[in-house]
């Protein structure tokens, strides 16, 4: 296996802003960065475990998001057992390489996110 990073083809190749667009295309949907974050933190997970970890996501949206992440080559879908069918999701090499991006998003958000209403009223 080469140490060279796997290359993704994008419609904007050659434009100086294309790397930003490429990253936004991969993690720009609402639940995508959260799913990648949970897989970075917890390692390979089954569908139900991911649904619990990604609080607030519906089964359909999680399923669609995982399919999209798989199509974008960020997530692997492996069938662990046939009966009963058990599927496990894990990050690909490209998915794992998003670690600094996802953690930078988390850190930036933590710095600038206003506290929840109940947290504000308990401080006053």
N, CA, C and O atoms as CSV, one atom per row, in Angstrom:
chain,resi,resn,atom,element,x,y,z
A,1,UNK,N,N,0.837,-1.172,0.000
A,1,UNK,CA,C,0.000,0.000,0.000
A,1,UNK,C,C,0.890,1.246,0.000
A,1,UNK,O,O,1.878,1.315,0.731
A,2,UNK,N,N,0.538,2.197,-0.805
A,2,UNK,CA,C,1.318,3.414,-0.955
A,2,UNK,C,C,1.074,4.363,0.213
A,2,UNK,O,O,-0.002,4.375,0.810
A,3,UNK,N,N,2.098,5.159,0.528
A,3,UNK,CA,C,1.940,6.190,1.556
A,3,UNK,C,C,1.256,7.431,1.000
A,3,UNK,O,O,0.870,8.331,1.747
A,4,UNK,N,N,1.111,7.467,-0.325
A,4,UNK,CA,C,0.440,8.593,-0.962
A,4,UNK,C,C,-1.042,8.572,-0.605
A,4,UNK,O,O,-1.660,7.508,-0.609
A,5,UNK,N,N,-1.626,9.741,-0.295
A,5,UNK,CA,C,-3.054,9.752,0.005
A,5,UNK,C,C,-3.875,9.415,-1.236
A,5,UNK,O,O,-3.517,9.776,-2.357
A,6,UNK,N,N,-4.977,8.717,-1.007
A,6,UNK,CA,C,-5.898,8.395,-2.097
A,6,UNK,C,C,-6.490,9.706,-2.612
A,6,UNK,O,O,-6.823,10.592,-1.825
A,7,UNK,N,N,-6.617,9.825,-3.913
A,7,UNK,CA,C,-7.102,11.057,-4.512
A,7,UNK,C,C,-8.594,10.947,-4.832
A,7,UNK,O,O,-9.068,9.901,-5.276
A,8,UNK,N,N,-9.314,12.022,-4.605
A,8,UNK,CA,C,-10.733,12.085,-4.912
A,8,UNK,C,C,-10.923,12.981,-6.133
A,8,UNK,O,O,-10.334,14.058,-6.221
A,9,UNK,N,N,-11.745,12.530,-7.066
A,9,UNK,CA,C,-12.013,13.345,-8.249
A,9,UNK,C,C,-13.146,14.308,-7.937
A,9,UNK,O,O,-14.178,13.916,-7.393
A,10,UNK,N,N,-12.944,15.565,-8.286
A,10,UNK,CA,C,-13.961,16.596,-8.076
A,10,UNK,C,C,-14.115,17.405,-9.347
A,10,UNK,O,O,-13.177,17.543,-10.131
A,11,UNK,N,N,-15.290,17.929,-9.535
A,11,UNK,CA,C,-15.601,18.715,-10.717
A,11,UNK,C,C,-14.801,20.012,-10.799
A,11,UNK,O,O,-14.635,20.564,-11.887
A,12,UNK,N,N,-14.314,20.495,-9.687
A,12,UNK,CA,C,-13.640,21.792,-9.663
A,12,UNK,C,C,-12.121,21.671,-9.710
A,12,UNK,O,O,-11.422,22.661,-9.491
A,13,UNK,N,N,-11.597,20.481,-9.991
A,13,UNK,CA,C,-10.143,20.264,-9.985
A,13,UNK,C,C,-9.424,21.359,-10.760
A,13,UNK,O,O,-9.849,21.747,-11.848
A,14,UNK,N,N,-8.341,21.847,-10.194
A,14,UNK,CA,C,-7.545,22.884,-10.832
A,14,UNK,C,C,-7.852,24.282,-10.332
A,14,UNK,O,O,-7.046,25.194,-10.520
A,15,UNK,N,N,-8.994,24.466,-9.703
A,15,UNK,CA,C,-9.353,25.771,-9.141
A,15,UNK,C,C,-8.726,25.894,-7.756
A,15,UNK,O,O,-8.646,24.910,-7.020
A,16,UNK,N,N,-8.281,27.101,-7.398
A,16,UNK,CA,C,-7.610,27.260,-6.106
A,16,UNK,C,C,-8.549,27.049,-4.920
A,16,UNK,O,O,-8.081,26.735,-3.825
A,17,UNK,N,N,-9.840,27.210,-5.103
A,17,UNK,CA,C,-10.812,27.014,-4.023
A,17,UNK,C,C,-11.332,25.577,-3.954
A,17,UNK,O,O,-12.101,25.246,-3.052
A,18,UNK,N,N,-10.928,24.727,-4.883
A,18,UNK,CA,C,-11.445,23.362,-4.955
A,18,UNK,C,C,-11.168,22.523,-3.696
A,18,UNK,O,O,-12.042,21.752,-3.298
A,19,UNK,N,N,-10.005,22.634,-3.055
A,19,UNK,CA,C,-9.800,21.841,-1.830
A,19,UNK,C,C,-10.833,22.135,-0.744
A,19,UNK,O,O,-11.225,21.232,-0.006
A,20,UNK,N,N,-11.273,23.382,-0.641
A,20,UNK,CA,C,-12.298,23.738,0.353
A,20,UNK,C,C,-13.627,23.102,-0.038
A,20,UNK,O,O,-14.332,22.549,0.806
A,21,UNK,N,N,-13.961,23.184,-1.316
A,21,UNK,CA,C,-15.198,22.593,-1.819
A,21,UNK,C,C,-15.188,21.081,-1.644
A,21,UNK,O,O,-16.213,20.493,-1.298
A,22,UNK,N,N,-14.057,20.453,-1.875
A,22,UNK,CA,C,-13.936,19.000,-1.718
A,22,UNK,C,C,-14.238,18.603,-0.272
A,22,UNK,O,O,-15.009,17.675,-0.028
A,23,UNK,N,N,-13.634,19.302,0.677
A,23,UNK,CA,C,-13.864,19.001,2.090
A,23,UNK,C,C,-15.317,19.255,2.467
A,23,UNK,O,O,-15.934,18.433,3.145
A,24,UNK,N,N,-15.867,20.386,2.034
A,24,UNK,CA,C,-17.261,20.708,2.344
A,24,UNK,C,C,-18.205,19.672,1.742
A,24,UNK,O,O,-19.211,19.323,2.358
A,25,UNK,N,N,-17.895,19.182,0.557
A,25,UNK,CA,C,-18.715,18.161,-0.089
A,25,UNK,C,C,-18.717,16.863,0.722
A,25,UNK,O,O,-19.727,16.160,0.763
A,26,UNK,N,N,-17.615,16.548,1.353
A,26,UNK,CA,C,-17.511,15.302,2.118
A,26,UNK,C,C,-18.172,15.394,3.491
A,26,UNK,O,O,-18.804,14.435,3.932
A,27,UNK,N,N,-18.038,16.520,4.169
A,27,UNK,CA,C,-18.545,16.619,5.537
A,27,UNK,C,C,-19.594,17.716,5.706
A,27,UNK,O,O,-19.940,18.071,6.832
A,28,UNK,N,N,-20.097,18.250,4.605
A,28,UNK,CA,C,-21.003,19.389,4.676
A,28,UNK,C,C,-22.451,19.086,5.011
A,28,UNK,O,O,-23.218,20.009,5.282
A,29,UNK,N,N,-22.845,17.833,5.002
A,29,UNK,CA,C,-24.223,17.517,5.356
A,29,UNK,C,C,-24.346,17.449,6.872
A,29,UNK,O,O,-23.378,17.149,7.571
A,30,UNK,N,N,-25.538,17.728,7.369
A,30,UNK,CA,C,-25.777,17.892,8.802
A,30,UNK,C,C,-25.191,16.780,9.669
A,30,UNK,O,O,-24.504,17.075,10.646
A,31,UNK,N,N,-25.440,15.523,9.344
A,31,UNK,CA,C,-25.045,14.428,10.226
A,31,UNK,C,C,-23.707,13.802,9.868
A,31,UNK,O,O,-23.159,13.038,10.663
A,32,UNK,N,N,-23.168,14.105,8.690
A,32,UNK,CA,C,-21.924,13.466,8.250
A,32,UNK,C,C,-20.759,13.660,9.231
A,32,UNK,O,O,-20.126,12.678,9.620
A,33,UNK,N,N,-20.462,14.896,9.639
A,33,UNK,CA,C,-19.325,15.048,10.555
A,33,UNK,C,C,-19.558,14.385,11.907
A,33,UNK,O,O,-18.610,13.922,12.543
A,34,UNK,N,N,-20.813,14.337,12.351
A,34,UNK,CA,C,-21.113,13.686,13.632
A,34,UNK,C,C,-20.877,12.182,13.522
A,34,UNK,O,O,-20.304,11.574,14.426
A,35,UNK,N,N,-21.315,11.585,12.425
A,35,UNK,CA,C,-21.114,10.145,12.209
A,35,UNK,C,C,-19.620,9.836,12.150
A,35,UNK,O,O,-19.152,8.889,12.783
A,36,UNK,N,N,-18.874,10.634,11.390
A,36,UNK,CA,C,-17.422,10.415,11.290
A,36,UNK,C,C,-16.787,10.585,12.667
A,36,UNK,O,O,-15.917,9.799,13.043
A,37,UNK,N,N,-17.205,11.593,13.419
A,37,UNK,CA,C,-16.671,11.819,14.766
A,37,UNK,C,C,-16.912,10.615,15.664
A,37,UNK,O,O,-16.006,10.175,16.371
A,38,UNK,N,N,-18.140,10.076,15.640
A,38,UNK,CA,C,-18.456,8.923,16.492
A,38,UNK,C,C,-17.628,7.699,16.092
A,38,UNK,O,O,-17.179,6.947,16.956
A,39,UNK,N,N,-17.425,7.498,14.787
A,39,UNK,CA,C,-16.605,6.371,14.343
A,39,UNK,C,C,-15.130,6.585,14.692
A,39,UNK,O,O,-14.415,5.623,14.971
A,40,UNK,N,N,-14.675,7.839,14.678
A,40,UNK,CA,C,-13.303,8.128,15.109
A,40,UNK,C,C,-13.154,7.823,16.598
A,40,UNK,O,O,-12.157,7.232,17.014
A,41,UNK,N,N,-14.135,8.221,17.396
A,41,UNK,CA,C,-14.062,8.026,18.846
A,41,UNK,C,C,-14.243,6.573,19.261
A,41,UNK,O,O,-13.513,6.072,20.117
A,42,UNK,N,N,-15.217,5.894,18.652
A,42,UNK,CA,C,-15.628,4.578,19.136
A,42,UNK,C,C,-15.158,3.410,18.285
A,42,UNK,O,O,-15.295,2.257,18.693
A,43,UNK,N,N,-14.612,3.685,17.119
A,43,UNK,CA,C,-14.217,2.614,16.221
A,43,UNK,C,C,-15.425,2.024,15.515
A,43,UNK,O,O,-16.517,2.588,15.573
A,44,UNK,N,N,-15.235,0.888,14.848
A,44,UNK,CA,C,-16.325,0.271,14.093
A,44,UNK,C,C,-17.561,0.068,14.962
A,44,UNK,O,O,-17.466,-0.312,16.129
A,45,UNK,N,N,-18.726,0.332,14.363
A,45,UNK,CA,C,-19.985,0.246,15.108
A,45,UNK,C,C,-21.088,-0.305,14.228
A,45,UNK,O,O,-21.087,-0.124,13.011
A,46,UNK,N,N,-22.023,-0.977,14.863
A,46,UNK,CA,C,-23.226,-1.425,14.181
A,46,UNK,C,C,-24.197,-0.268,14.027
A,46,UNK,O,O,-24.015,0.793,14.625
A,47,UNK,N,N,-25.229,-0.478,13.223
A,47,UNK,CA,C,-26.209,0.571,12.942
A,47,UNK,C,C,-26.873,1.074,14.220
A,47,UNK,O,O,-26.932,2.282,14.449
A,48,UNK,N,N,-27.372,0.167,15.051
A,48,UNK,CA,C,-28.089,0.576,16.267
A,48,UNK,C,C,-27.180,1.314,17.244
A,48,UNK,O,O,-27.608,2.268,17.893
A,49,UNK,N,N,-25.941,0.879,17.348
A,49,UNK,CA,C,-24.997,1.577,18.230
A,49,UNK,C,C,-24.748,2.998,17.719
A,49,UNK,O,O,-24.687,3.944,18.505
A,50,UNK,N,N,-24.605,3.141,16.403
A,50,UNK,CA,C,-24.421,4.477,15.833
A,50,UNK,C,C,-25.652,5.340,16.064
A,50,UNK,O,O,-25.530,6.522,16.387
A,51,UNK,N,N,-26.831,4.761,15.902
A,51,UNK,CA,C,-28.071,5.525,16.107
A,51,UNK,C,C,-28.134,6.056,17.533
A,51,UNK,O,O,-28.559,7.191,17.753
A,52,UNK,N,N,-27.719,5.254,18.497
A,52,UNK,CA,C,-27.689,5.728,19.887
A,52,UNK,C,C,-26.671,6.839,20.079
A,52,UNK,O,O,-26.926,7.799,20.806
A,53,UNK,N,N,-25.518,6.716,19.430
A,53,UNK,CA,C,-24.447,7.703,19.570
A,53,UNK,C,C,-24.754,9.019,18.853
A,53,UNK,O,O,-24.296,10.081,19.275
A,54,UNK,N,N,-25.528,8.947,17.773
A,54,UNK,CA,C,-25.883,10.143,17.003
A,54,UNK,C,C,-27.300,10.515,17.424
A,54,UNK,O,O,-28.255,10.321,16.671
A,55,UNK,N,N,-27.421,11.041,18.614
A,55,UNK,CA,C,-28.710,11.357,19.217
A,55,UNK,C,C,-29.486,12.346,18.345
A,55,UNK,O,O,-28.959,13.383,17.941
A,56,UNK,N,N,-30.751,12.005,18.060
A,56,UNK,CA,C,-31.604,12.914,17.306
A,56,UNK,C,C,-31.742,12.577,15.837
A,56,UNK,O,O,-32.575,13.177,15.158
A,57,UNK,N,N,-30.964,11.646,15.316
A,57,UNK,CA,C,-31.045,11.283,13.909
A,57,UNK,C,C,-32.068,10.145,13.751
A,57,UNK,O,O,-32.110,9.219,14.560
A,58,UNK,N,N,-32.886,10.233,12.698
A,58,UNK,CA,C,-33.838,9.150,12.431
A,58,UNK,C,C,-33.110,7.989,11.759
A,58,UNK,O,O,-32.017,8.160,11.221
A,59,UNK,N,N,-33.717,6.826,11.795
A,59,UNK,CA,C,-33.117,5.646,11.159
A,59,UNK,C,C,-32.926,5.872,9.667
A,59,UNK,O,O,-31.894,5.495,9.111
A,60,UNK,N,N,-33.911,6.483,9.011
A,60,UNK,CA,C,-33.816,6.717,7.570
A,60,UNK,C,C,-32.678,7.673,7.247
A,60,UNK,O,O,-31.895,7.423,6.331
A,61,UNK,N,N,-32.585,8.758,7.989
A,61,UNK,CA,C,-31.528,9.740,7.731
A,61,UNK,C,C,-30.156,9.124,8.008
A,61,UNK,O,O,-29.212,9.360,7.254
A,62,UNK,N,N,-30.036,8.343,9.073
A,62,UNK,CA,C,-28.764,7.677,9.369
A,62,UNK,C,C,-28.408,6.704,8.253
A,62,UNK,O,O,-27.263,6.663,7.803
A,63,UNK,N,N,-29.376,5.930,7.811
A,63,UNK,CA,C,-29.140,4.980,6.720
A,63,UNK,C,C,-28.703,5.701,5.450
A,63,UNK,O,O,-27.740,5.295,4.799
A,64,UNK,N,N,-29.417,6.776,5.099
A,64,UNK,CA,C,-29.060,7.558,3.904
A,64,UNK,C,C,-27.676,8.179,4.048
A,64,UNK,O,O,-26.898,8.192,3.094
A,65,UNK,N,N,-27.367,8.694,5.233
A,65,UNK,CA,C,-26.067,9.322,5.480
A,65,UNK,C,C,-24.943,8.299,5.373
A,65,UNK,O,O,-23.906,8.576,4.771
A,66,UNK,N,N,-25.143,7.121,5.955
A,66,UNK,CA,C,-24.120,6.073,5.871
A,66,UNK,C,C,-23.906,5.638,4.425
A,66,UNK,O,O,-22.773,5.404,4.004
A,67,UNK,N,N,-24.993,5.530,3.666
A,67,UNK,CA,C,-24.868,5.180,2.242
A,67,UNK,C,C,-24.087,6.245,1.489
A,67,UNK,O,O,-23.238,5.924,0.658
A,68,UNK,N,N,-24.370,7.507,1.777
A,68,UNK,CA,C,-23.661,8.608,1.125
A,68,UNK,C,C,-22.184,8.602,1.508
A,68,UNK,O,O,-21.319,8.783,0.650
A,69,UNK,N,N,-21.891,8.395,2.788
A,69,UNK,CA,C,-20.502,8.341,3.241
A,69,UNK,C,C,-19.766,7.147,2.638
A,69,UNK,O,O,-18.571,7.223,2.356
A,70,UNK,N,N,-20.486,6.053,2.445
A,70,UNK,CA,C,-19.886,4.883,1.801
A,70,UNK,C,C,-19.593,5.189,0.328
A,70,UNK,O,O,-18.529,4.846,-0.188
A,71,UNK,N,N,-20.546,5.833,-0.333
A,71,UNK,CA,C,-20.355,6.194,-1.742
A,71,UNK,C,C,-19.189,7.174,-1.910
A,71,UNK,O,O,-18.473,7.135,-2.911
A,72,UNK,N,N,-19.009,8.045,-0.924
A,72,UNK,CA,C,-17.909,9.022,-0.966
A,72,UNK,C,C,-16.589,8.432,-0.481
A,72,UNK,O,O,-15.583,9.137,-0.392
A,73,UNK,N,N,-16.596,7.148,-0.172
A,73,UNK,CA,C,-15.411,6.383,0.231
A,73,UNK,C,C,-14.843,6.811,1.583
A,73,UNK,O,O,-13.635,6.737,1.809
A,74,UNK,N,N,-15.721,7.257,2.476
A,74,UNK,CA,C,-15.301,7.607,3.832
A,74,UNK,C,C,-15.613,6.490,4.817
A,74,UNK,O,O,-14.955,6.370,5.851
A,75,UNK,N,N,-16.610,5.673,4.502
A,75,UNK,CA,C,-17.086,4.628,5.408
A,75,UNK,C,C,-17.133,3.292,4.670
A,75,UNK,O,O,-17.520,3.222,3.504
A,76,UNK,N,N,-16.729,2.232,5.378
A,76,UNK,CA,C,-16.880,0.851,4.895
A,76,UNK,C,C,-18.103,0.251,5.558
A,76,UNK,O,O,-18.377,0.507,6.731
A,77,UNK,N,N,-18.830,-0.542,4.806
A,77,UNK,CA,C,-19.966,-1.299,5.339
A,77,UNK,C,C,-19.607,-2.773,5.207
A,77,UNK,O,O,-19.477,-3.291,4.098
A,78,UNK,N,N,-19.448,-3.444,6.339
A,78,UNK,CA,C,-19.061,-4.851,6.339
A,78,UNK,C,C,-20.158,-5.694,6.963
A,78,UNK,O,O,-20.675,-5.367,8.031
A,79,UNK,N,N,-20.514,-6.791,6.284
A,79,UNK,CA,C,-21.483,-7.730,6.841
A,79,UNK,C,C,-20.716,-8.667,7.763
A,79,UNK,O,O,-19.838,-9.412,7.328
A,80,UNK,N,N,-21.067,-8.616,9.047
A,80,UNK,CA,C,-20.372,-9.388,10.069
A,80,UNK,C,C,-20.971,-10.783,10.187
A,80,UNK,O,O,-20.241,-11.759,10.357
A,81,UNK,N,N,-22.297,-10.884,10.100
A,81,UNK,CA,C,-22.943,-12.197,10.153
A,81,UNK,C,C,-24.165,-12.194,9.242
A,81,UNK,O,O,-24.787,-11.158,9.007
A,82,UNK,N,N,-24.491,-13.377,8.737
A,82,UNK,CA,C,-25.617,-13.525,7.813
A,82,UNK,C,C,-26.937,-13.727,8.560
A,82,UNK,O,O,-27.958,-13.146,8.191
A,83,UNK,N,N,-26.912,-14.558,9.619
A,83,UNK,CA,C,-28.143,-14.854,10.360
A,83,UNK,C,C,-27.902,-14.710,11.837
A,83,UNK,O,O,-27.174,-15.528,12.400
A,84,UNK,N,N,-28.447,-13.753,12.484
A,84,UNK,CA,C,-29.143,-12.622,11.871
A,84,UNK,C,C,-28.137,-11.709,11.164
A,84,UNK,O,O,-26.951,-11.692,11.495
A,85,UNK,N,N,-28.630,-10.963,10.197
A,85,UNK,CA,C,-27.746,-10.065,9.466
A,85,UNK,C,C,-27.255,-8.983,10.422
A,85,UNK,O,O,-28.044,-8.296,11.072
A,86,UNK,N,N,-25.947,-8.853,10.489
A,86,UNK,CA,C,-25.325,-7.816,11.328
A,86,UNK,C,C,-24.309,-7.091,10.469
A,86,UNK,O,O,-23.416,-7.696,9.876
A,87,UNK,N,N,-24.470,-5.778,10.419
A,87,UNK,CA,C,-23.602,-4.932,9.605
A,87,UNK,C,C,-22.798,-4.029,10.528
A,87,UNK,O,O,-23.310,-3.532,11.531
A,88,UNK,N,N,-21.549,-3.827,10.181
A,88,UNK,CA,C,-20.679,-2.952,10.966
A,88,UNK,C,C,-20.113,-1.883,10.043
A,88,UNK,O,O,-19.721,-2.160,8.909
A,89,UNK,N,N,-20.081,-0.670,10.547
A,89,UNK,CA,C,-19.558,0.465,9.794
A,89,UNK,C,C,-18.231,0.893,10.400
A,89,UNK,O,O,-18.080,0.961,11.620
A,90,UNK,N,N,-17.277,1.179,9.531
A,90,UNK,CA,C,-15.961,1.641,9.968
A,90,UNK,C,C,-15.473,2.700,8.987
A,90,UNK,O,O,-15.994,2.823,7.878
A,91,UNK,N,N,-14.484,3.447,9.400
A,91,UNK,CA,C,-13.919,4.472,8.532
A,91,UNK,C,C,-12.881,3.884,7.597
A,91,UNK,O,O,-12.112,3.000,7.975
A,92,UNK,N,N,-12.868,4.380,6.385
A,92,UNK,CA,C,-11.825,4.025,5.429
A,92,UNK,C,C,-10.581,4.848,5.760
A,92,UNK,O,O,-10.582,5.650,6.693
A,93,UNK,N,N,-9.557,4.641,5.005
A,93,UNK,CA,C,-8.336,5.431,5.187
A,93,UNK,C,C,-8.624,6.931,4.993
A,93,UNK,O,O,-8.123,7.770,5.741
A,94,UNK,N,N,-9.435,7.248,3.984
A,94,UNK,CA,C,-9.809,8.655,3.751
A,94,UNK,C,C,-10.638,9.167,4.926
A,94,UNK,O,O,-10.425,10.284,5.399
A,95,UNK,N,N,-11.579,8.354,5.396
A,95,UNK,CA,C,-12.400,8.757,6.540
A,95,UNK,C,C,-11.558,9.051,7.767
A,95,UNK,O,O,-11.767,10.055,8.449
A,96,UNK,N,N,-10.601,8.167,8.046
A,96,UNK,CA,C,-9.712,8.372,9.202
A,96,UNK,C,C,-8.859,9.628,9.041
A,96,UNK,O,O,-8.511,10.281,10.025
A,97,UNK,N,N,-8.529,9.958,7.804
A,97,UNK,CA,C,-7.689,11.141,7.572
A,97,UNK,C,C,-8.427,12.442,7.874
A,97,UNK,O,O,-7.807,13.504,7.927
A,98,UNK,N,N,-9.745,12.373,8.072
A,98,UNK,CA,C,-10.520,13.571,8.434
A,98,UNK,C,C,-10.402,13.920,9.921
A,98,UNK,O,O,-10.957,14.924,10.367
A,99,UNK,N,N,-9.685,13.100,10.684
A,99,UNK,CA,C,-9.561,13.337,12.131
A,99,UNK,C,C,-9.238,14.801,12.480
A,99,UNK,O,O,-9.962,15.394,13.280
A,100,UNK,N,N,-8.187,15.402,11.914
A,100,UNK,CA,C,-7.893,16.785,12.317
A,100,UNK,C,C,-8.983,17.775,11.916
A,100,UNK,O,O,-9.204,18.764,12.614
A,101,UNK,N,N,-9.657,17.522,10.813
A,101,UNK,CA,C,-10.741,18.410,10.359
A,101,UNK,C,C,-11.918,18.325,11.320
A,101,UNK,O,O,-12.440,19.346,11.766
A,102,UNK,N,N,-12.335,17.100,11.636
A,102,UNK,CA,C,-13.491,16.890,12.508
A,102,UNK,C,C,-13.217,17.431,13.914
A,102,UNK,O,O,-14.086,18.065,14.513
A,103,UNK,N,N,-12.015,17.183,14.442
A,103,UNK,CA,C,-11.696,17.664,15.785
A,103,UNK,C,C,-11.517,19.183,15.800
A,103,UNK,O,O,-11.816,19.825,16.807
A,104,UNK,N,N,-11.036,19.763,14.706
A,104,UNK,CA,C,-10.962,21.228,14.616
A,104,UNK,C,C,-12.375,21.823,14.584
A,104,UNK,O,O,-12.623,22.861,15.197
A,105,UNK,N,N,-13.290,21.176,13.880
A,105,UNK,CA,C,-14.687,21.629,13.862
A,105,UNK,C,C,-15.281,21.565,15.264
A,105,UNK,O,O,-15.966,22.492,15.695
A,106,UNK,N,N,-15.019,20.465,15.977
A,106,UNK,CA,C,-15.515,20.318,17.345
A,106,UNK,C,C,-14.959,21.408,18.255
A,106,UNK,O,O,-15.700,22.030,19.016
A,107,UNK,N,N,-13.650,21.634,18.170
A,107,UNK,CA,C,-13.009,22.613,19.044
A,107,UNK,C,C,-13.482,24.028,18.744
A,107,UNK,O,O,-13.728,24.809,19.663
A,108,UNK,N,N,-13.611,24.362,17.465
A,108,UNK,CA,C,-14.078,25.694,17.085
A,108,UNK,C,C,-15.510,25.896,17.575
A,108,UNK,O,O,-15.846,26.942,18.131
A,109,UNK,N,N,-16.348,24.883,17.362
A,109,UNK,CA,C,-17.733,24.968,17.809
A,109,UNK,C,C,-17.842,25.108,19.320
A,109,UNK,O,O,-18.680,25.865,19.810
A,110,UNK,N,N,-17.010,24.393,20.061
A,110,UNK,CA,C,-17.039,24.470,21.521
A,110,UNK,C,C,-16.669,25.873,21.996
A,110,UNK,O,O,-17.192,26.350,23.003
A,111,UNK,N,N,-15.774,26.525,21.275
A,111,UNK,CA,C,-15.356,27.872,21.669
A,111,UNK,C,C,-16.433,28.919,21.395
A,111,UNK,O,O,-16.586,29.862,22.171
A,112,UNK,N,N,-17.177,28.766,20.310
A,112,UNK,CA,C,-18.109,29.809,19.886
A,112,UNK,C,C,-19.574,29.472,20.095
A,112,UNK,O,O,-20.426,30.328,19.858
A,113,UNK,N,N,-19.900,28.271,20.524
A,113,UNK,CA,C,-21.283,27.869,20.737
A,113,UNK,C,C,-21.816,28.495,22.016
A,113,UNK,O,O,-21.204,28.375,23.078
A,114,UNK,N,N,-22.952,29.160,21.912
A,114,UNK,CA,C,-23.582,29.742,23.101
A,114,UNK,C,C,-24.112,28.608,23.973
A,114,UNK,O,O,-24.544,27.578,23.455
A,115,UNK,N,N,-24.082,28.790,25.293
A,115,UNK,CA,C,-24.619,27.743,26.168
A,115,UNK,C,C,-26.119,27.563,25.942
A,115,UNK,O,O,-26.802,28.494,25.514
A,116,UNK,N,N,-26.630,26.365,26.230
A,116,UNK,CA,C,-28.061,26.087,26.115
A,116,UNK,C,C,-28.819,26.948,27.109
A,116,UNK,O,O,-28.258,27.395,28.109
A,117,UNK,N,N,-30.101,27.181,26.832
A,117,UNK,CA,C,-30.939,28.019,27.698
A,117,UNK,C,C,-30.855,27.598,29.160
A,117,UNK,O,O,-30.677,28.446,30.035
A,118,UNK,N,N,-30.979,26.305,29.439
A,118,UNK,CA,C,-30.980,25.837,30.825
A,118,UNK,C,C,-29.630,26.066,31.505
A,118,UNK,O,O,-29.573,26.258,32.719
A,119,UNK,N,N,-28.547,26.045,30.732
A,119,UNK,CA,C,-27.228,26.316,31.302
A,119,UNK,C,C,-27.094,27.802,31.643
A,119,UNK,O,O,-26.486,28.155,32.654
A,120,UNK,N,N,-27.661,28.672,30.800
A,120,UNK,CA,C,-27.599,30.117,31.045
A,120,UNK,C,C,-28.388,30.504,32.293
A,120,UNK,O,O,-27.926,31.320,33.090
A,121,UNK,N,N,-29.573,29.925,32.467
A,121,UNK,CA,C,-30.401,30.292,33.615
A,121,UNK,C,C,-29.821,29.770,34.916
A,121,UNK,O,O,-30.048,30.371,35.966
A,122,UNK,N,N,-29.077,28.666,34.879
A,122,UNK,CA,C,-28.507,28.132,36.127
A,122,UNK,C,C,-27.278,28.927,36.564
A,122,UNK,O,O,-26.887,28.868,37.730
A,123,UNK,N,N,-26.662,29.674,35.635
A,123,UNK,CA,C,-25.495,30.482,35.971
A,123,UNK,C,C,-25.910,31.806,36.605
A,123,UNK,O,O,-25.181,32.362,37.426
A,124,UNK,N,N,-27.073,32.304,36.226
A,124,UNK,CA,C,-27.534,33.628,36.678
A,124,UNK,C,C,-27.878,33.668,38.138
A,124,UNK,O,O,-28.277,34.714,38.649
